């Protein structure tokens, strides 16, 4: 640093020059309208989600040069409302000996002097026997002004000597830090112990620069997948909420799915002793595409969560020549109700509603289309119920992003209380995950849904946020039909809005 000017590396300058040039080539209509996508190239986990200097900041795992995973950078965008984003220059690049193979996920806080502190995982590939390389992971920090950041001269600030006995130096990542009430700092980090399972470690710091191990906060004991990635912890409605993204999960009924998934633990956190007592566990999202969420506390006191709206096992859903891959979920306001985590679309979305179309008590038997109900940037509220309680419908479905050939569907079978999202006819040419099912609460076959479409995605909020199902689909935009179907006879109420910024 010279004076107040932060000197950037050649690696970072090249990334910034590249994204500036190639980001301009992507037209607005080729992106989601109000979901953050990468400036160009590849995006995965949200990083450093925070409110700083009057704006929301979102950093993200980023490889600008191709639409596939590569040496991780940190992309950067800011927003006033969490729905409309302005790109800033890339914040971090793998340009030091301790992070030369990637700047992995992390978090951000504001220091007392007004600077912004980033904490991230630095990665170095280490040669092992039999020509195998493994990633050694350490925790590093950088300080900046909201645009430019200088890496700390004493990085890494946490490495293998700071791990508890048996903790893996190859699976030690994704620090989420916060400033405590007394002005000191804490962070949780994902790690893998000797049993090959996952654990969350707790570290503390007096100044944000010098860190000490405090405790193993939570141990997985091979209950939910293996390694736990991207932890987050916060207080909400009198409970402590711990979020994590376990790898290699096994299904448990309809609660958890195969593969990399999401986990919410509700419980009690004793900050002094560094212990967490679990009371309840659940999935965060029951659809196909959602991982690695991070939260922020808004200035007006809401806890808002955004996740990566993609599935590691279906990244081939887009062709390799696509100019971008990966997008963030809709920001979701969190609450605790009935002993579980609820999620609702951020209330600022209501301000984008236009052109209301309202139908009540529509009888559906076979296929029904409603005038004015179509589009790919849509907010749709739907209640379905039996037309005759003595003779309930067998199945109800809504199809969207639809034309003569393509569609994505939600279907509900009231007898089983199963809601399914299915994109196998969305135009994908890959043998990837196309369906997910969720066990939902229903009384007498009645179900309440709010369906948000944004060009390349659908997010379904069930029963006022009791559950959410997210999925991406890259169907051509001219497929904008919406239709309803019932096997038997159902009765529906529909309120549809277009969503627009102006």
C-alpha positions as CSV (number, residue, x, y, z in Angstrom):
1,X,0.0,0.0,0.0
2,X,1.3,3.5,-0.9
3,X,-0.4,6.1,1.2
4,X,-4.1,5.3,0.9
5,X,-3.8,3.6,-2.4
6,X,-4.0,-0.2,-2.4
7,X,-1.7,-1.8,-4.9
8,X,-3.3,-4.7,-6.9
9,X,-1.5,-7.7,-8.3
10,X,-1.1,-8.5,-12.0
11,X,-3.4,-11.5,-11.5
12,X,-6.2,-9.3,-10.1
13,X,-5.7,-6.6,-12.7
14,X,-6.0,-9.2,-15.5
15,X,-9.2,-10.6,-14.0
16,X,-10.7,-7.1,-13.7
17,X,-9.7,-6.2,-17.2
18,X,-11.2,-9.5,-18.5
19,X,-14.5,-9.2,-16.7
20,X,-14.9,-5.6,-17.7
21,X,-14.6,-6.5,-21.4
22,X,-16.5,-9.8,-21.5
23,X,-19.2,-8.8,-19.0
24,X,-20.4,-6.2,-21.5
25,X,-21.1,-8.8,-24.1
26,X,-23.8,-10.4,-22.0
27,X,-27.2,-8.7,-22.7
28,X,-29.5,-7.9,-19.8
29,X,-32.2,-10.2,-21.2
30,X,-29.7,-13.1,-21.2
31,X,-29.4,-12.9,-17.4
32,X,-31.9,-13.3,-14.6
33,X,-33.7,-10.1,-13.9
34,X,-33.4,-9.9,-10.1
35,X,-31.2,-12.8,-9.2
36,X,-27.4,-12.1,-9.1
37,X,-25.4,-13.9,-11.7
38,X,-21.7,-13.7,-12.3
39,X,-20.4,-10.8,-14.3
40,X,-19.0,-13.3,-16.7
41,X,-18.0,-17.0,-16.4
42,X,-18.5,-19.1,-13.3
43,X,-20.2,-18.4,-10.0
44,X,-20.7,-20.6,-6.9
45,X,-20.9,-19.9,-3.1
46,X,-22.0,-16.5,-1.8
47,X,-19.2,-14.9,0.2
48,X,-18.9,-11.9,2.5
49,X,-22.6,-11.1,2.5
50,X,-22.9,-7.9,4.5
51,X,-24.2,-4.4,4.8
52,X,-21.4,-1.8,4.5
53,X,-21.3,1.9,3.8
54,X,-25.0,2.1,3.0
55,X,-25.1,-0.8,0.6
56,X,-25.5,-4.6,0.6
57,X,-22.3,-6.3,-0.6
58,X,-22.2,-9.7,-2.1
59,X,-18.9,-11.4,-3.0
60,X,-19.0,-14.8,-4.6
61,X,-16.8,-17.6,-5.7
62,X,-15.8,-16.7,-9.2
63,X,-13.8,-17.9,-12.2
64,X,-14.2,-15.2,-14.9
65,X,-12.4,-16.9,-17.7
66,X,-14.7,-19.8,-18.3
67,X,-18.2,-21.0,-17.4
68,X,-16.8,-23.8,-15.3
69,X,-15.1,-24.1,-11.9
70,X,-11.4,-22.9,-11.9
71,X,-8.9,-21.2,-9.6
72,X,-11.2,-19.3,-7.3
73,X,-11.4,-15.5,-7.3
74,X,-13.9,-13.3,-5.4
75,X,-16.4,-11.6,-7.6
76,X,-18.2,-8.5,-6.1
77,X,-21.5,-6.7,-6.5
78,X,-23.5,-4.2,-4.4
79,X,-27.2,-3.5,-4.1
80,X,-29.6,-1.1,-2.4
81,X,-32.5,-3.6,-2.2
82,X,-30.9,-7.1,-2.6
83,X,-32.8,-7.5,-6.0
84,X,-31.0,-5.2,-8.4
85,X,-27.2,-5.5,-8.4
86,X,-24.3,-3.4,-9.6
87,X,-21.0,-5.2,-10.5
88,X,-17.8,-3.9,-8.8
89,X,-14.3,-5.1,-9.8
90,X,-13.3,-8.5,-8.6
91,X,-12.1,-8.2,-5.0
92,X,-9.6,-11.1,-4.6
93,X,-7.5,-13.2,-6.9
94,X,-5.2,-16.2,-6.2
95,X,-2.0,-14.3,-6.3
96,X,0.0,-15.2,-3.1
97,X,2.0,-18.3,-2.2
98,X,-0.6,-19.2,0.5
99,X,-3.6,-18.9,-1.9
100,X,-2.1,-19.5,-5.3
101,X,-4.6,-22.3,-6.1
102,X,-7.7,-20.5,-5.0
103,X,-9.3,-17.9,-2.7
104,X,-12.2,-20.0,-1.3
105,X,-15.3,-19.0,0.6
106,X,-15.4,-16.6,3.5
107,X,-17.1,-13.6,5.1
108,X,-16.8,-9.9,5.9
109,X,-17.2,-7.5,8.8
110,X,-16.7,-3.8,9.4
111,X,-13.8,-2.8,11.6
112,X,-14.1,0.0,14.2
113,X,-12.0,2.3,11.9
114,X,-14.5,1.9,9.1
115,X,-12.5,-0.5,6.9
116,X,-13.9,-3.8,5.7
117,X,-12.3,-7.0,6.9
118,X,-12.5,-10.1,4.6
119,X,-11.7,-13.6,5.9
120,X,-11.3,-16.3,3.3
121,X,-9.8,-19.8,2.8
122,X,-6.5,-19.9,1.0
123,X,-5.7,-23.0,-1.0
124,X,-2.4,-24.6,-2.1
125,X,-2.3,-27.9,-3.9
126,X,0.3,-30.2,-2.3
127,X,1.8,-33.2,-4.1
128,X,1.1,-36.5,-2.4
129,X,2.2,-40.1,-3.1
130,X,1.2,-41.8,-6.4
131,X,1.0,-38.4,-8.2
132,X,-2.0,-37.2,-6.2
133,X,-2.5,-33.6,-5.3
134,X,-4.5,-32.5,-2.3
135,X,-5.6,-29.0,-1.3
136,X,-4.1,-27.6,1.9
137,X,-6.5,-25.1,3.3
138,X,-5.7,-22.1,5.6
139,X,-7.6,-19.0,6.7
140,X,-6.5,-15.6,5.4
141,X,-7.6,-12.0,5.7
142,X,-7.7,-8.9,3.6
143,X,-8.6,-5.3,4.5
144,X,-10.1,-2.7,2.2
145,X,-12.5,0.1,1.5
146,X,-15.4,-1.7,-0.2
147,X,-13.7,-1.9,-3.6
148,X,-10.0,-2.6,-3.2
149,X,-8.5,-5.0,-0.7
150,X,-5.0,-5.6,0.6
151,X,-4.0,-9.0,1.9
152,X,-2.6,-9.2,5.4
153,X,1.2,-9.5,5.5
154,X,1.0,-12.2,8.2
155,X,-1.4,-14.5,6.3
156,X,-2.4,-17.2,6.9
157,X,-3.9,-16.3,10.3
158,X,-5.1,-19.9,10.9
159,X,-3.4,-23.0,9.7
160,X,-2.9,-26.7,10.7
161,X,-1.3,-25.7,14.0
162,X,-4.6,-24.1,15.0
163,X,-6.7,-27.3,14.4
164,X,-7.9,-29.5,17.2
165,X,-6.4,-33.0,17.4
166,X,-7.3,-35.1,14.4
167,X,-8.6,-32.1,12.4
168,X,-7.9,-32.3,8.7
169,X,-5.7,-29.6,7.1
170,X,-7.2,-30.6,3.7
171,X,-10.8,-29.9,4.8
172,X,-10.6,-26.7,6.8
173,X,-12.6,-23.9,5.1
174,X,-15.3,-21.3,4.8
175,X,-15.0,-19.0,7.8
176,X,-18.1,-17.1,8.8
177,X,-17.1,-14.3,11.3
178,X,-19.1,-11.8,13.3
179,X,-18.5,-9.1,15.7
180,X,-19.7,-9.9,19.2
181,X,-21.5,-7.5,21.6
182,X,-18.3,-6.8,23.5
183,X,-16.5,-5.7,20.3
184,X,-14.4,-8.9,20.0
185,X,-14.8,-11.3,17.1
186,X,-15.7,-14.9,16.5
187,X,-16.0,-17.2,13.5
188,X,-17.1,-20.7,12.7
189,X,-15.2,-22.8,10.2
190,X,-16.0,-26.2,8.5
191,X,-13.6,-29.0,9.2
192,X,-13.3,-32.8,9.0
193,X,-12.2,-34.9,12.0
194,X,-10.5,-38.3,11.9
195,X,-13.8,-40.2,11.5
196,X,-14.2,-38.6,8.0
197,X,-17.4,-36.9,9.1
198,X,-17.9,-33.1,9.5
199,X,-17.5,-30.7,12.4
200,X,-17.8,-27.0,13.0
201,X,-15.0,-25.2,14.8
202,X,-15.3,-22.0,16.8
203,X,-12.5,-19.4,16.8
204,X,-12.2,-16.1,18.6
205,X,-10.2,-12.9,18.2
206,X,-9.8,-9.6,20.0
207,X,-9.0,-7.6,16.9
208,X,-10.1,-9.6,13.9
209,X,-6.4,-10.3,12.9
210,X,-5.1,-12.6,15.6
211,X,-7.3,-15.7,16.1
212,X,-7.4,-18.6,18.6
213,X,-9.2,-21.9,18.6
214,X,-12.0,-22.1,21.2
215,X,-13.9,-25.3,20.7
216,X,-15.5,-27.9,18.5
217,X,-18.9,-26.3,18.3
218,X,-20.8,-29.1,16.6
219,X,-19.8,-32.7,15.5
220,X,-21.6,-34.5,12.8
221,X,-20.8,-38.0,13.8
222,X,-21.7,-39.1,10.3
223,X,-25.4,-38.3,10.8
224,X,-25.8,-35.8,7.9
225,X,-23.4,-36.5,5.0
226,X,-19.7,-36.1,5.4
227,X,-17.8,-32.8,5.4
228,X,-19.9,-29.7,6.5
229,X,-19.2,-26.7,4.3
230,X,-20.2,-23.0,4.6
231,X,-21.4,-22.7,8.2
232,X,-23.4,-19.7,9.4
233,X,-24.7,-19.1,12.9
234,X,-27.0,-16.4,14.3
235,X,-29.8,-15.7,16.7
236,X,-33.4,-15.7,15.4
237,X,-36.6,-15.4,17.4
238,X,-35.0,-16.5,20.6
239,X,-33.2,-19.5,19.1
240,X,-29.8,-20.1,17.7
241,X,-29.7,-21.1,14.1
242,X,-26.7,-23.0,12.6
243,X,-26.7,-23.5,8.9
244,X,-24.3,-25.9,7.1
245,X,-24.0,-27.5,3.7
246,X,-23.1,-31.2,4.1
247,X,-21.4,-33.1,1.3
248,X,-22.4,-36.6,0.2
249,X,-25.7,-36.8,2.1
250,X,-27.9,-39.9,2.1
251,X,-31.7,-39.4,1.9
252,X,-33.8,-39.6,5.0
253,X,-37.4,-40.0,3.8
254,X,-38.1,-36.7,2.0
255,X,-36.2,-34.5,4.5
256,X,-32.7,-34.9,3.0
257,X,-31.7,-35.8,-0.5
258,X,-28.7,-37.7,-2.0
259,X,-25.7,-35.6,-2.7
260,X,-24.6,-32.2,-1.5
261,X,-27.4,-30.7,0.5
262,X,-28.4,-28.2,3.2
263,X,-28.9,-28.5,6.9
264,X,-30.5,-26.2,9.5
265,X,-30.0,-26.9,13.2
266,X,-32.0,-25.0,15.7
267,X,-30.8,-25.0,19.3
268,X,-29.0,-23.0,22.0
269,X,-25.5,-21.5,21.8
270,X,-23.4,-20.7,24.9
271,X,-20.9,-18.2,23.6
272,X,-18.8,-18.3,26.7
273,X,-18.2,-22.1,26.7
274,X,-18.4,-22.5,22.9
275,X,-21.1,-25.1,23.0
276,X,-24.2,-25.7,20.9
277,X,-27.2,-27.8,22.0
278,X,-29.3,-29.1,19.1
279,X,-33.1,-29.1,19.5
280,X,-34.3,-29.6,15.9
281,X,-32.9,-30.4,12.4
282,X,-34.3,-29.9,9.0
283,X,-33.3,-29.2,5.4
284,X,-33.2,-25.6,4.2
285,X,-34.4,-26.1,0.7
286,X,-36.2,-29.2,-0.7
287,X,-35.7,-28.5,-4.4
288,X,-32.9,-29.3,-6.8
289,X,-30.7,-26.2,-6.8
290,X,-29.7,-24.6,-3.5
291,X,-26.4,-24.7,-1.6
292,X,-24.0,-22.8,0.7
293,X,-26.3,-20.1,2.0
294,X,-25.1,-17.1,3.9
295,X,-27.1,-14.6,5.9
296,X,-27.1,-10.9,6.7
297,X,-28.8,-8.8,9.4
298,X,-30.4,-5.9,7.6
299,X,-30.4,-2.4,9.1
300,X,-34.1,-2.8,10.1
301,X,-33.4,-6.0,11.9
302,X,-34.4,-8.7,9.4
303,X,-32.3,-11.9,9.0
304,X,-32.0,-12.4,5.2
305,X,-30.5,-15.5,3.5
306,X,-29.1,-16.0,0.0
307,X,-27.8,-19.3,-1.4
308,X,-26.1,-20.5,-4.5
309,X,-29.0,-21.7,-6.7
310,X,-27.2,-24.6,-8.4
311,X,-26.5,-28.2,-7.7
312,X,-22.9,-29.5,-7.9
313,X,-24.2,-32.7,-9.7
314,X,-26.0,-30.7,-12.4
315,X,-23.5,-28.1,-13.5
316,X,-23.6,-29.5,-17.0
317,X,-27.2,-28.2,-17.4
318,X,-25.8,-25.4,-19.5
319,X,-23.6,-25.9,-22.5
320,X,-19.9,-25.1,-22.1
321,X,-20.1,-22.2,-24.5
322,X,-22.7,-20.4,-22.3
323,X,-21.3,-17.0,-21.2
324,X,-22.2,-17.6,-17.5
325,X,-23.2,-20.3,-15.1
326,X,-24.5,-20.0,-11.6
327,X,-26.9,-17.6,-9.9
328,X,-27.9,-16.7,-6.4
329,X,-31.3,-17.5,-4.9
330,X,-34.0,-14.9,-4.1
331,X,-33.2,-13.2,-0.8
332,X,-35.3,-14.8,1.8
333,X,-36.5,-13.4,5.1
334,X,-36.1,-15.9,7.9
335,X,-38.2,-16.6,11.0
336,X,-38.9,-19.4,13.5
337,X,-42.5,-20.7,13.6
338,X,-43.8,-24.0,15.0
339,X,-40.3,-25.0,16.0
340,X,-38.9,-24.8,12.4
341,X,-37.2,-22.4,10.0
342,X,-39.6,-20.5,7.7
343,X,-38.5,-18.5,4.6
344,X,-40.4,-15.9,2.7
345,X,-39.4,-13.9,-0.4
346,X,-37.9,-10.6,0.7
347,X,-40.6,-8.0,1.1
348,X,-38.9,-5.6,-1.3
349,X,-40.1,-8.0,-4.1
350,X,-43.7,-6.8,-3.6
351,X,-42.7,-3.4,-4.9
352,X,-41.9,-5.0,-8.3
353,X,-45.4,-6.4,-8.8
354,X,-47.2,-5.1,-11.8
355,X,-50.3,-6.0,-13.9
356,X,-52.3,-8.0,-11.3
357,X,-54.5,-10.8,-12.7
358,X,-56.9,-12.4,-10.1
359,X,-59.0,-15.5,-10.4
360,X,-61.1,-17.1,-7.7
361,X,-62.9,-20.5,-7.4
362,X,-61.7,-21.7,-10.8
363,X,-62.7,-25.3,-11.5
364,X,-59.9,-27.4,-12.9
365,X,-60.5,-30.8,-14.5
366,X,-58.1,-31.8,-17.2
367,X,-56.0,-28.9,-18.6
368,X,-57.0,-25.3,-18.0
369,X,-55.3,-22.1,-19.2
370,X,-56.3,-18.7,-17.8
371,X,-56.1,-15.4,-19.8
372,X,-53.4,-13.1,-18.6
373,X,-51.5,-15.9,-16.7
374,X,-48.2,-16.4,-18.5
375,X,-44.7,-15.1,-18.5
376,X,-41.1,-15.9,-17.3
377,X,-40.7,-13.1,-14.8
378,X,-43.7,-13.8,-12.6
379,X,-44.9,-13.8,-9.0
380,X,-47.8,-16.2,-8.8
381,X,-49.9,-17.0,-5.7
382,X,-51.9,-20.2,-5.9
383,X,-54.3,-22.1,-3.6
384,X,-55.6,-25.5,-4.6
385,X,-58.3,-27.5,-2.9
386,X,-60.7,-30.3,-3.7
387,X,-63.8,-29.3,-5.6
388,X,-65.6,-32.0,-3.6
389,X,-64.2,-33.2,-0.3
390,X,-66.0,-36.5,-0.7
391,X,-64.3,-37.1,-4.1
392,X,-60.9,-35.4,-3.9
393,X,-58.7,-34.9,-6.9
394,X,-55.9,-37.5,-7.4
395,X,-53.2,-35.1,-8.8
396,X,-52.9,-31.4,-9.4
397,X,-50.1,-29.8,-11.6
398,X,-49.0,-26.5,-12.8
399,X,-46.8,-26.2,-15.8
400,X,-44.7,-23.1,-16.6
401,X,-41.9,-22.1,-19.0
402,X,-44.1,-23.9,-21.4
403,X,-44.6,-24.1,-25.2
404,X,-45.6,-26.9,-27.5
405,X,-42.4,-28.9,-26.6
406,X,-41.0,-27.7,-23.3
407,X,-42.2,-27.2,-19.7
408,X,-41.2,-27.4,-16.1
409,X,-43.9,-28.7,-13.7
410,X,-45.0,-28.7,-10.1
411,X,-47.3,-31.6,-9.2
412,X,-49.1,-32.4,-6.0
413,X,-50.7,-35.6,-4.9
414,X,-52.9,-34.9,-1.9
415,X,-53.3,-38.5,-0.7
416,X,-49.5,-38.8,-0.2
417,X,-49.0,-35.1,0.6
418,X,-46.1,-35.1,-2.0
419,X,-45.1,-32.0,-3.9
420,X,-42.7,-32.6,-6.8
421,X,-40.7,-30.3,-9.0
422,X,-39.8,-31.8,-12.4
423,X,-37.7,-30.2,-15.2
424,X,-37.0,-33.2,-17.3
425,X,-39.0,-31.6,-20.2
426,X,-37.3,-28.2,-19.8
427,X,-34.9,-28.7,-22.7
428,X,-32.0,-30.1,-20.8
429,X,-30.0,-32.7,-22.8
430,X,-28.1,-34.0,-19.8
431,X,-28.8,-37.0,-17.6
432,X,-28.7,-35.0,-14.4
433,X,-31.1,-34.5,-11.5
434,X,-34.4,-33.4,-12.9
435,X,-36.9,-34.2,-10.1
436,X,-37.2,-33.7,-6.3
437,X,-40.1,-34.5,-4.1
438,X,-41.1,-33.0,-0.7
439,X,-43.5,-34.1,2.0
440,X,-45.7,-31.1,2.7
441,X,-48.4,-30.3,5.2
442,X,-51.9,-30.3,3.8
443,X,-55.4,-30.3,5.3
444,X,-58.2,-32.0,3.2
445,X,-56.1,-31.6,0.0
446,X,-55.6,-27.9,0.3
447,X,-52.2,-26.4,-0.4
448,X,-50.9,-22.8,-0.6
449,X,-48.0,-21.9,-3.0
450,X,-46.2,-18.8,-4.0
451,X,-44.2,-19.4,-7.2
452,X,-41.5,-16.9,-8.3
453,X,-40.1,-17.2,-11.8
454,X,-37.1,-15.2,-13.1
455,X,-36.2,-16.3,-16.6
456,X,-34.0,-19.3,-15.6
457,X,-35.3,-20.4,-12.3
458,X,-38.3,-21.2,-10.1
459,X,-38.6,-20.9,-6.4
460,X,-41.7,-22.4,-4.7
461,X,-42.7,-21.2,-1.2
462,X,-45.1,-23.7,0.4
463,X,-47.6,-22.7,3.0
464,X,-46.3,-19.2,3.7
465,X,-42.7,-20.3,3.8
466,X,-42.9,-23.6,5.7
467,X,-40.8,-25.1,3.0
468,X,-39.1,-23.9,-0.2
469,X,-38.2,-25.8,-3.4
470,X,-35.7,-24.2,-5.8
471,X,-34.7,-25.2,-9.3
472,X,-33.1,-23.8,-12.4
473,X,-34.2,-24.3,-16.0
474,X,-32.7,-22.9,-19.1
475,X,-35.6,-23.3,-21.4
476,X,-35.7,-20.7,-24.2
477,X,-37.5,-17.5,-23.1
478,X,-40.2,-17.7,-25.7
479,X,-41.6,-20.7,-23.7
480,X,-43.7,-18.6,-21.4
481,X,-47.0,-20.5,-21.1
482,X,-48.6,-21.4,-17.8
483,X,-51.3,-24.1,-17.5
484,X,-53.1,-26.0,-14.8
485,X,-54.1,-29.7,-14.7
486,X,-56.2,-31.9,-12.4
487,X,-56.7,-35.6,-12.4
488,X,-60.2,-35.4,-10.9
489,X,-61.6,-32.0,-10.1
490,X,-59.8,-29.3,-8.1
491,X,-60.7,-25.7,-7.2
492,X,-58.0,-23.0,-7.4
493,X,-57.5,-19.3,-6.6
494,X,-54.8,-17.6,-8.6
495,X,-53.2,-14.2,-8.3
496,X,-50.5,-13.4,-10.9
497,X,-48.2,-10.4,-11.1
498,X,-45.5,-9.5,-13.6
499,X,-42.4,-8.4,-11.9
500,X,-40.6,-5.3,-13.1
501,X,-38.2,-2.8,-11.7
502,X,-40.0,0.3,-13.0
